[in-house]
Amino acid sequence: MTPKFKTRNAERSTHINFLKKSEECFRAARDSYSKGDWNAAAICSVHRGISACDALCVYFLGKRHSGDRHGDAVALLLTIDRDDDRLISNAARLGRILGIKNMAEYEERLVYRSEAEKALKDCERFLAFTKSKLPDLRVE
């Protein structure tokens, strides 16, 4: 049975817009981390991951996740190719990134430096994977 996700159709060519958003969020995450702004670094890492996932899903599936459950975005990503070991490991990486979203954005406690650093590293690796799967286009 094919899993059901709340999605929104998108023109395949718009994947570049999501990739651009991802790049901008990644730069913001790095800048925030370098200033000691762990909360902002984690939040930007989360949004960078979401945008990179959208870029991949739009390019390969012509749709992106539009529901409230971010775990469904990871599951939608996996529908691209369930036999691709790199995709599977990077989907797990995205899951870790998304796993801090609620805490970083809505809970009372602050993000620890180690959590921001881990999110940033996962973010960097997921971005490299995303770019390796997409056409070689310059994003500025």
N, C-alpha and C positions, 0 to 999 in steps of 0.2 A: 504494500500500500504506500502510495506517495504521500509524504507528510504535507500538511496544509499550513501555510504561513500567510500572515497578512502582508501583502506586497503591493507595490505600486509599479506599474510599467514605466519604462524609461527608454528613450532612444539610446541605442548602443553607443553612439558617438559621444554621448554626454558623460561617459566614464571619465573622460579627461577632466571634467569639472570637479568630480568627486576626488580625483587624484590631486588636483590643485588644492582643494580644501584640506586634504590629508597632509600635503606638504606644508601648508601654512600652519596647521595645528602642530605639526612636528617641530617646526622652527620655534613656535611659541612655547612648546613643552621644553625644548632644550634651553631657551632663553630663561624661562621661569626657573628651571632647575639650577642654572648657573647663578641665579640671584638668591637661591635658597628658598624660593617660593614653592615648597613641596606640594601644596594643595593644587595650585594652578598647574604645575607640571603634570600631576596625575590626571587632572580633569582634561587638559589638552591632549594627553596621551590617549585617553578614552575616546575623545571625539576624533582624533586622528585615526584610531583603529576603526571606528564606525565608518568614516569616510572612505578609507582604503577598502573595507569590505564592500561598501556600496559600489566602488569603482570596479571591483572584480565581478560582482553579481550583475551589474548593468552590462558590462562588456560581454560576459559569457552567457547570461540568462535573459537579458533584456528587461530585468526587473530588480528591485531592491526591497529590502525588508522595510515595512512601515508600521509594524506593531509595537506594542509596549514591552514585550519580552525580548531582551537582547540575546538570550540564549537561542531564540528562533533565528536571529541573524546568523549566528554561527552554524546552525543546522542548515539554513538556506545556502550558505557558502559551501558547505559540504556536498550539496547537490550538483555542484559544478563537475566533480569527478570523484566519486567515492573510492576509487582505486589509486589515487595519486597520494603517495605517502607524504610528500612535501606539503600538499594541501591539507592533509589530515593533521600534521604536526603544527602547521600554522593556524589552522582553525582552533586548535587547543590553545595556542599562544593568544589568539584573539579572545578566547574565552577567559583567560587569565586577566587580560587587560580590562575586559568588560566587568570582570568580577569585582573590581574596586570602584566601579561607577557610583553605586548607591552610597557607599561609605564616603567617598571623596566629595560628592555633591550634596548629600542630604543629612548625614549624621553629624552629631555634635563633635566627635573627636576629629583631630587633625591628622593629616597624612604624615607618616614618618618618612624621613629621608630615604630609608632603605626601600620603602614601598614605592616612592616616586622614582627611585633609581631603577628598580625592577621593571616598572611600567614603561619607563623610557627605553630600556634595553629591549624589552619585548616589542615595543613600538617600532624601534629602529629595524629589528629583524623582520617584523611583519611588513614594513614598508619595502624593504629590499625584496622580499618574496613577491609582494604585489607588483612591483616594477618588473620583476623577472617574468611575470605571467602576461603582462600587457605589452602592446606594441611600443616600440621605442619612440616615444614622443617627448619632447621637451616640455617640462612644466615649470612655469616661472611664477 
